[in-house]
Amino acid sequence: MTSTTESPRWFKSSYSDNGGNCVEVATNLTDSRGVIPVRDSKNPTGPILTFPATAFTSFVAAVKANEFPTA
């Protein structure tokens, strides 16, 4: 892993309706670190989950393909 001091640049999905149940992601670390950090938009100083970029890409593709059952 390359050492870098690059900070995450957080953003919410354009599909977010700003109802408070959102996550933010930082895709700017994909090239330098190979990861995508995710955090709760209501708690920006709280914990951050970091996923390998390939795993996050697979997850997003599965969501778009409606592969997860709804309640």
Distance bins in CASP14 RR format, pairs under 12 A and 6 or more apart:
PFRMAT RR
TARGET T0000
AUTHOR 0000-0000-0000
RMODE 2
METHOD distances of the structure
MODEL  1
1 29 0 0 0 0 0 1 0 0 0 0 0
1 32 0 0 0 0 1 0 0 0 0 0 0
1 33 1 0 0 1 0 0 0 0 0 0 0
1 34 1 0 0 1 0 0 0 0 0 0 0
1 35 0 0 0 0 1 0 0 0 0 0 0
1 50 0 0 0 0 0 1 0 0 0 0 0
1 52 0 0 0 0 0 1 0 0 0 0 0
2 29 0 0 0 0 0 1 0 0 0 0 0
2 31 0 0 0 0 1 0 0 0 0 0 0
2 32 1 0 1 0 0 0 0 0 0 0 0
2 33 1 0 0 1 0 0 0 0 0 0 0
2 34 0 0 0 0 1 0 0 0 0 0 0
2 35 0 0 0 0 0 1 0 0 0 0 0
3 32 0 0 0 0 1 0 0 0 0 0 0
3 33 0 0 0 0 1 0 0 0 0 0 0
4 28 0 0 0 0 0 1 0 0 0 0 0
4 29 0 0 0 0 1 0 0 0 0 0 0
4 31 0 0 0 0 1 0 0 0 0 0 0
4 32 1 0 1 0 0 0 0 0 0 0 0
4 33 1 0 0 1 0 0 0 0 0 0 0
4 34 0 0 0 0 0 1 0 0 0 0 0
4 35 0 0 0 0 0 1 0 0 0 0 0
5 29 0 0 0 0 0 1 0 0 0 0 0
5 32 0 0 0 0 1 0 0 0 0 0 0
5 33 0 0 0 0 0 1 0 0 0 0 0
6 26 0 0 0 0 1 0 0 0 0 0 0
6 27 0 0 0 0 0 1 0 0 0 0 0
6 28 1 0 0 1 0 0 0 0 0 0 0
6 29 1 0 0 1 0 0 0 0 0 0 0
6 30 0 0 0 0 0 1 0 0 0 0 0
6 31 0 0 0 0 1 0 0 0 0 0 0
6 32 1 0 1 0 0 0 0 0 0 0 0
6 33 1 0 0 1 0 0 0 0 0 0 0
6 34 0 0 0 0 0 1 0 0 0 0 0
6 35 0 0 0 0 0 1 0 0 0 0 0
6 37 0 0 0 0 0 1 0 0 0 0 0
7 26 0 0 0 0 1 0 0 0 0 0 0
7 28 0 0 0 0 1 0 0 0 0 0 0
7 29 0 0 0 0 1 0 0 0 0 0 0
7 32 0 0 0 0 0 1 0 0 0 0 0
7 33 0 0 0 0 0 1 0 0 0 0 0
7 37 0 0 0 0 0 1 0 0 0 0 0
7 48 0 0 0 0 0 1 0 0 0 0 0
8 24 0 0 0 0 1 0 0 0 0 0 0
8 25 0 0 0 0 1 0 0 0 0 0 0
8 26 1 1 0 0 0 0 0 0 0 0 0
8 27 0 0 0 0 1 0 0 0 0 0 0
8 28 1 0 0 1 0 0 0 0 0 0 0
8 29 1 0 0 1 0 0 0 0 0 0 0
8 30 0 0 0 0 0 1 0 0 0 0 0
8 32 0 0 0 0 0 1 0 0 0 0 0
8 33 0 0 0 0 1 0 0 0 0 0 0
8 35 0 0 0 0 1 0 0 0 0 0 0
8 36 0 0 0 0 1 0 0 0 0 0 0
8 37 1 0 1 0 0 0 0 0 0 0 0
8 38 0 0 0 0 1 0 0 0 0 0 0
8 39 0 0 0 0 1 0 0 0 0 0 0
8 44 0 0 0 0 0 1 0 0 0 0 0
8 48 1 0 0 1 0 0 0 0 0 0 0
8 49 0 0 0 0 0 1 0 0 0 0 0
8 50 0 0 0 0 1 0 0 0 0 0 0
9 24 0 0 0 0 1 0 0 0 0 0 0
9 25 0 0 0 0 1 0 0 0 0 0 0
9 26 1 0 1 0 0 0 0 0 0 0 0
9 27 0 0 0 0 1 0 0 0 0 0 0
9 28 1 0 1 0 0 0 0 0 0 0 0
9 29 0 0 0 0 1 0 0 0 0 0 0
9 30 0 0 0 0 0 1 0 0 0 0 0
9 32 0 0 0 0 0 1 0 0 0 0 0
9 36 0 0 0 0 0 1 0 0 0 0 0
9 37 0 0 0 0 0 1 0 0 0 0 0
10 22 0 0 0 0 0 1 0 0 0 0 0
10 23 0 0 0 0 1 0 0 0 0 0 0
10 24 1 0 1 0 0 0 0 0 0 0 0
10 25 1 0 0 1 0 0 0 0 0 0 0
10 26 1 0 1 0 0 0 0 0 0 0 0
10 27 0 0 0 0 1 0 0 0 0 0 0
10 28 0 0 0 0 1 0 0 0 0 0 0
10 29 0 0 0 0 0 1 0 0 0 0 0
10 36 0 0 0 0 0 1 0 0 0 0 0
10 37 0 0 0 0 1 0 0 0 0 0 0
10 38 0 0 0 0 1 0 0 0 0 0 0
10 39 1 0 0 1 0 0 0 0 0 0 0
10 40 0 0 0 0 0 1 0 0 0 0 0
10 41 0 0 0 0 1 0 0 0 0 0 0
10 44 1 0 0 1 0 0 0 0 0 0 0
10 45 0 0 0 0 0 1 0 0 0 0 0
10 48 0 0 0 0 1 0 0 0 0 0 0
11 22 0 0 0 0 0 1 0 0 0 0 0
11 23 0 0 0 0 0 1 0 0 0 0 0
11 24 1 0 0 1 0 0 0 0 0 0 0
11 25 1 0 0 1 0 0 0 0 0 0 0
11 26 1 0 0 1 0 0 0 0 0 0 0
11 27 1 0 0 1 0 0 0 0 0 0 0
11 28 0 0 0 0 1 0 0 0 0 0 0
11 36 0 0 0 0 0 1 0 0 0 0 0
11 37 0 0 0 0 0 1 0 0 0 0 0
11 38 0 0 0 0 0 1 0 0 0 0 0
11 39 0 0 0 0 0 1 0 0 0 0 0
11 41 0 0 0 0 1 0 0 0 0 0 0
12 18 0 0 0 0 1 0 0 0 0 0 0
12 19 0 0 0 0 0 1 0 0 0 0 0
12 20 0 0 0 0 1 0 0 0 0 0 0
12 21 0 0 0 0 0 1 0 0 0 0 0
12 22 1 0 1 0 0 0 0 0 0 0 0
12 23 1 0 0 1 0 0 0 0 0 0 0
12 24 1 0 1 0 0 0 0 0 0 0 0
12 25 0 0 0 0 1 0 0 0 0 0 0
12 26 0 0 0 0 0 1 0 0 0 0 0
12 38 0 0 0 0 0 1 0 0 0 0 0
12 39 0 0 0 0 0 1 0 0 0 0 0
12 40 0 0 0 0 0 1 0 0 0 0 0
12 41 1 0 1 0 0 0 0 0 0 0 0
12 42 0 0 0 0 0 1 0 0 0 0 0
12 44 0 0 0 0 0 1 0 0 0 0 0
13 21 0 0 0 0 0 1 0 0 0 0 0
13 22 1 0 0 1 0 0 0 0 0 0 0
13 23 0 0 0 0 1 0 0 0 0 0 0
13 24 0 0 0 0 1 0 0 0 0 0 0
13 25 0 0 0 0 1 0 0 0 0 0 0
13 27 0 0 0 0 0 1 0 0 0 0 0
13 38 0 0 0 0 0 1 0 0 0 0 0
13 41 0 0 0 0 0 1 0 0 0 0 0
13 60 0 0 0 0 1 0 0 0 0 0 0
13 63 0 0 0 0 0 1 0 0 0 0 0
13 64 0 0 0 0 0 1 0 0 0 0 0
14 22 0 0 0 0 0 1 0 0 0 0 0
15 21 0 0 0 0 0 1 0 0 0 0 0
15 22 0 0 0 0 1 0 0 0 0 0 0
15 23 0 0 0 0 0 1 0 0 0 0 0
15 60 0 0 0 0 0 1 0 0 0 0 0
15 63 0 0 0 0 0 1 0 0 0 0 0
15 64 0 0 0 0 0 1 0 0 0 0 0
16 22 1 0 1 0 0 0 0 0 0 0 0
16 23 0 0 0 0 1 0 0 0 0 0 0
16 24 0 0 0 0 1 0 0 0 0 0 0
16 25 0 0 0 0 0 1 0 0 0 0 0
16 41 1 0 0 1 0 0 0 0 0 0 0
16 42 0 0 0 0 0 1 0 0 0 0 0
17 41 0 0 0 0 0 1 0 0 0 0 0
18 41 0 0 0 0 1 0 0 0 0 0 0
18 42 0 0 0 0 0 1 0 0 0 0 0
19 41 0 0 0 0 1 0 0 0 0 0 0
19 42 0 0 0 0 1 0 0 0 0 0 0
20 40 0 0 0 0 1 0 0 0 0 0 0
20 41 1 0 0 1 0 0 0 0 0 0 0
20 42 1 0 1 0 0 0 0 0 0 0 0
20 43 0 0 0 0 0 1 0 0 0 0 0
21 40 0 0 0 0 1 0 0 0 0 0 0
21 41 0 0 0 0 1 0 0 0 0 0 0
21 42 0 0 0 0 1 0 0 0 0 0 0
22 38 0 0 0 0 0 1 0 0 0 0 0
22 39 0 0 0 0 1 0 0 0 0 0 0
22 40 1 0 0 1 0 0 0 0 0 0 0
22 41 1 0 1 0 0 0 0 0 0 0 0
22 42 1 0 0 1 0 0 0 0 0 0 0
22 43 0 0 0 0 0 1 0 0 0 0 0
22 44 0 0 0 0 0 1 0 0 0 0 0
23 36 0 0 0 0 0 1 0 0 0 0 0
23 37 0 0 0 0 0 1 0 0 0 0 0
23 38 1 0 1 0 0 0 0 0 0 0 0
23 39 1 0 0 1 0 0 0 0 0 0 0
23 40 1 0 0 1 0 0 0 0 0 0 0
23 41 1 0 0 1 0 0 0 0 0 0 0
23 42 0 0 0 0 1 0 0 0 0 0 0
23 43 0 0 0 0 0 1 0 0 0 0 0
23 44 0 0 0 0 0 1 0 0 0 0 0
23 47 0 0 0 0 0 1 0 0 0 0 0
23 48 0 0 0 0 0 1 0 0 0 0 0
23 49 0 0 0 0 1 0 0 0 0 0 0
23 51 0 0 0 0 0 1 0 0 0 0 0
23 56 0 0 0 0 0 1 0 0 0 0 0
23 59 0 0 0 0 0 1 0 0 0 0 0
23 60 0 0 0 0 0 1 0 0 0 0 0
23 63 0 0 0 0 0 1 0 0 0 0 0
24 36 0 0 0 0 0 1 0 0 0 0 0
24 37 0 0 0 0 1 0 0 0 0 0 0
24 38 1 0 0 1 0 0 0 0 0 0 0
24 39 1 0 1 0 0 0 0 0 0 0 0
24 40 1 0 0 1 0 0 0 0 0 0 0
24 41 1 0 1 0 0 0 0 0 0 0 0
24 42 0 0 0 0 1 0 0 0 0 0 0
24 43 0 0 0 0 0 1 0 0 0 0 0
24 44 1 0 0 1 0 0 0 0 0 0 0
24 46 0 0 0 0 0 1 0 0 0 0 0
24 48 0 0 0 0 1 0 0 0 0 0 0
24 49 0 0 0 0 0 1 0 0 0 0 0
25 35 0 0 0 0 0 1 0 0 0 0 0
25 36 1 0 1 0 0 0 0 0 0 0 0
25 37 1 0 0 1 0 0 0 0 0 0 0
25 38 1 0 1 0 0 0 0 0 0 0 0
25 39 0 0 0 0 1 0 0 0 0 0 0
25 40 0 0 0 0 0 1 0 0 0 0 0
25 41 0 0 0 0 0 1 0 0 0 0 0
25 48 0 0 0 0 0 1 0 0 0 0 0
25 49 0 0 0 0 1 0 0 0 0 0 0
25 50 0 0 0 0 0 1 0 0 0 0 0
25 51 0 0 0 0 1 0 0 0 0 0 0
25 53 0 0 0 0 0 1 0 0 0 0 0
25 56 1 0 0 1 0 0 0 0 0 0 0
25 57 0 0 0 0 0 1 0 0 0 0 0
25 59 0 0 0 0 0 1 0 0 0 0 0
25 60 0 0 0 0 1 0 0 0 0 0 0
26 32 0 0 0 0 0 1 0 0 0 0 0
26 33 0 0 0 0 0 1 0 0 0 0 0
26 34 0 0 0 0 0 1 0 0 0 0 0
26 35 0 0 0 0 1 0 0 0 0 0 0
26 36 1 0 0 1 0 0 0 0 0 0 0
26 37 1 0 1 0 0 0 0 0 0 0 0
26 38 0 0 0 0 1 0 0 0 0 0 0
26 39 0 0 0 0 1 0 0 0 0 0 0
26 44 0 0 0 0 0 1 0 0 0 0 0
26 48 0 0 0 0 1 0 0 0 0 0 0
26 49 0 0 0 0 0 1 0 0 0 0 0
26 50 0 0 0 0 1 0 0 0 0 0 0
26 51 0 0 0 0 0 1 0 0 0 0 0
26 53 0 0 0 0 0 1 0 0 0 0 0
26 56 0 0 0 0 0 1 0 0 0 0 0
27 33 0 0 0 0 0 1 0 0 0 0 0
27 34 0 0 0 0 0 1 0 0 0 0 0
27 35 0 0 0 0 1 0 0 0 0 0 0
27 36 1 0 0 1 0 0 0 0 0 0 0
27 37 0 0 0 0 1 0 0 0 0 0 0
27 38 0 0 0 0 0 1 0 0 0 0 0
27 51 0 0 0 0 0 1 0 0 0 0 0
27 53 0 0 0 0 1 0 0 0 0 0 0
27 56 0 0 0 0 1 0 0 0 0 0 0
27 57 0 0 0 0 0 1 0 0 0 0 0
27 60 0 0 0 0 0 1 0 0 0 0 0
28 34 0 0 0 0 0 1 0 0 0 0 0
28 35 0 0 0 0 0 1 0 0 0 0 0
28 36 0 0 0 0 1 0 0 0 0 0 0
28 37 0 0 0 0 1 0 0 0 0 0 0
28 53 0 0 0 0 0 1 0 0 0 0 0
29 35 1 0 1 0 0 0 0 0 0 0 0
29 36 1 0 0 1 0 0 0 0 0 0 0
29 37 1 0 0 1 0 0 0 0 0 0 0
29 38 0 0 0 0 0 1 0 0 0 0 0
29 48 0 0 0 0 0 1 0 0 0 0 0
29 50 0 0 0 0 1 0 0 0 0 0 0
29 51 0 0 0 0 0 1 0 0 0 0 0
29 52 0 0 0 0 0 1 0 0 0 0 0
29 53 0 0 0 0 1 0 0 0 0 0 0
29 56 0 0 0 0 0 1 0 0 0 0 0
30 36 1 0 0 1 0 0 0 0 0 0 0
30 37 0 0 0 0 0 1 0 0 0 0 0
30 50 0 0 0 0 0 1 0 0 0 0 0
30 51 0 0 0 0 0 1 0 0 0 0 0
30 52 0 0 0 0 1 0 0 0 0 0 0
30 53 1 0 1 0 0 0 0 0 0 0 0
30 54 0 0 0 0 1 0 0 0 0 0 0
30 55 0 0 0 0 0 1 0 0 0 0 0
30 56 0 0 0 0 1 0 0 0 0 0 0
30 57 0 0 0 0 1 0 0 0 0 0 0
31 53 0 0 0 0 1 0 0 0 0 0 0
32 53 0 0 0 0 0 1 0 0 0 0 0
33 50 0 0 0 0 1 0 0 0 0 0 0
33 51 0 0 0 0 0 1 0 0 0 0 0
33 52 0 0 0 0 1 0 0 0 0 0 0
33 53 0 0 0 0 1 0 0 0 0 0 0
34 50 0 0 0 0 1 0 0 0 0 0 0
34 51 0 0 0 0 1 0 0 0 0 0 0
34 52 1 0 0 1 0 0 0 0 0 0 0
34 53 1 0 1 0 0 0 0 0 0 0 0
34 54 0 0 0 0 1 0 0 0 0 0 0
34 55 0 0 0 0 0 1 0 0 0 0 0
34 56 0 0 0 0 1 0 0 0 0 0 0
34 57 0 0 0 0 0 1 0 0 0 0 0
35 48 0 0 0 0 0 1 0 0 0 0 0
35 49 0 0 0 0 1 0 0 0 0 0 0
35 50 1 0 1 0 0 0 0 0 0 0 0
35 51 1 0 0 1 0 0 0 0 0 0 0
35 52 1 0 0 1 0 0 0 0 0 0 0
35 53 1 0 0 1 0 0 0 0 0 0 0
35 54 0 0 0 0 1 0 0 0 0 0 0
35 55 0 0 0 0 1 0 0 0 0 0 0
35 56 0 0 0 0 1 0 0 0 0 0 0
35 57 0 0 0 0 0 1 0 0 0 0 0
36 48 0 0 0 0 0 1 0 0 0 0 0
36 49 0 0 0 0 1 0 0 0 0 0 0
36 50 1 0 0 1 0 0 0 0 0 0 0
36 51 1 0 1 0 0 0 0 0 0 0 0
36 52 1 0 0 1 0 0 0 0 0 0 0
36 53 1 0 1 0 0 0 0 0 0 0 0
36 54 0 0 0 0 1 0 0 0 0 0 0
36 55 0 0 0 0 1 0 0 0 0 0 0
36 56 1 0 1 0 0 0 0 0 0 0 0
36 57 0 0 0 0 1 0 0 0 0 0 0
36 58 0 0 0 0 0 1 0 0 0 0 0
36 59 0 0 0 0 1 0 0 0 0 0 0
36 60 0 0 0 0 1 0 0 0 0 0 0
37 44 0 0 0 0 0 1 0 0 0 0 0
37 46 0 0 0 0 0 1 0 0 0 0 0
37 47 0 0 0 0 0 1 0 0 0 0 0
37 48 1 0 1 0 0 0 0 0 0 0 0
37 49 1 0 0 1 0 0 0 0 0 0 0
37 50 1 0 1 0 0 0 0 0 0 0 0
37 51 1 0 0 1 0 0 0 0 0 0 0
37 52 0 0 0 0 0 1 0 0 0 0 0
37 53 0 0 0 0 0 1 0 0 0 0 0
37 56 0 0 0 0 1 0 0 0 0 0 0
38 44 0 0 0 0 0 1 0 0 0 0 0
38 46 0 0 0 0 0 1 0 0 0 0 0
38 47 0 0 0 0 1 0 0 0 0 0 0
38 48 1 0 0 1 0 0 0 0 0 0 0
38 49 1 0 1 0 0 0 0 0 0 0 0
38 50 1 0 0 1 0 0 0 0 0 0 0
38 51 1 0 0 1 0 0 0 0 0 0 0
38 52 0 0 0 0 0 1 0 0 0 0 0
38 53 0 0 0 0 0 1 0 0 0 0 0
38 55 0 0 0 0 0 1 0 0 0 0 0
38 56 1 0 0 1 0 0 0 0 0 0 0
38 59 0 0 0 0 1 0 0 0 0 0 0
38 60 0 0 0 0 0 1 0 0 0 0 0
39 45 0 0 0 0 1 0 0 0 0 0 0
39 46 1 0 0 1 0 0 0 0 0 0 0
39 47 1 0 0 1 0 0 0 0 0 0 0
39 48 1 0 1 0 0 0 0 0 0 0 0
39 49 1 0 0 1 0 0 0 0 0 0 0
39 50 0 0 0 0 1 0 0 0 0 0 0
39 51 0 0 0 0 0 1 0 0 0 0 0
40 46 1 0 0 1 0 0 0 0 0 0 0
40 47 0 0 0 0 1 0 0 0 0 0 0
40 48 0 0 0 0 1 0 0 0 0 0 0
40 49 0 0 0 0 1 0 0 0 0 0 0
41 48 0 0 0 0 0 1 0 0 0 0 0
49 55 0 0 0 0 0 1 0 0 0 0 0
49 56 0 0 0 0 1 0 0 0 0 0 0
49 59 0 0 0 0 0 1 0 0 0 0 0
50 56 0 0 0 0 1 0 0 0 0 0 0
51 57 0 0 0 0 1 0 0 0 0 0 0
51 58 0 0 0 0 1 0 0 0 0 0 0
51 59 1 0 0 1 0 0 0 0 0 0 0
51 60 0 0 0 0 0 1 0 0 0 0 0
52 58 0 0 0 0 1 0 0 0 0 0 0
52 59 0 0 0 0 0 1 0 0 0 0 0
53 59 0 0 0 0 0 1 0 0 0 0 0
53 60 0 0 0 0 0 1 0 0 0 0 0
54 60 0 0 0 0 0 1 0 0 0 0 0
54 61 0 0 0 0 0 1 0 0 0 0 0
55 61 0 0 0 0 0 1 0 0 0 0 0
55 62 0 0 0 0 0 1 0 0 0 0 0
56 62 0 0 0 0 0 1 0 0 0 0 0
56 63 0 0 0 0 0 1 0 0 0 0 0
57 63 0 0 0 0 0 1 0 0 0 0 0
57 64 0 0 0 0 0 1 0 0 0 0 0
58 64 0 0 0 0 0 1 0 0 0 0 0
58 65 0 0 0 0 0 1 0 0 0 0 0
58 67 0 0 0 0 0 1 0 0 0 0 0
59 65 0 0 0 0 0 1 0 0 0 0 0
59 67 0 0 0 0 1 0 0 0 0 0 0
59 68 0 0 0 0 1 0 0 0 0 0 0
60 67 0 0 0 0 0 1 0 0 0 0 0
60 68 0 0 0 0 0 1 0 0 0 0 0
61 67 0 0 0 0 1 0 0 0 0 0 0
61 68 0 0 0 0 0 1 0 0 0 0 0
62 68 1 0 0 1 0 0 0 0 0 0 0
62 69 0 0 0 0 0 1 0 0 0 0 0
63 69 0 0 0 0 0 1 0 0 0 0 0
63 70 0 0 0 0 0 1 0 0 0 0 0
END
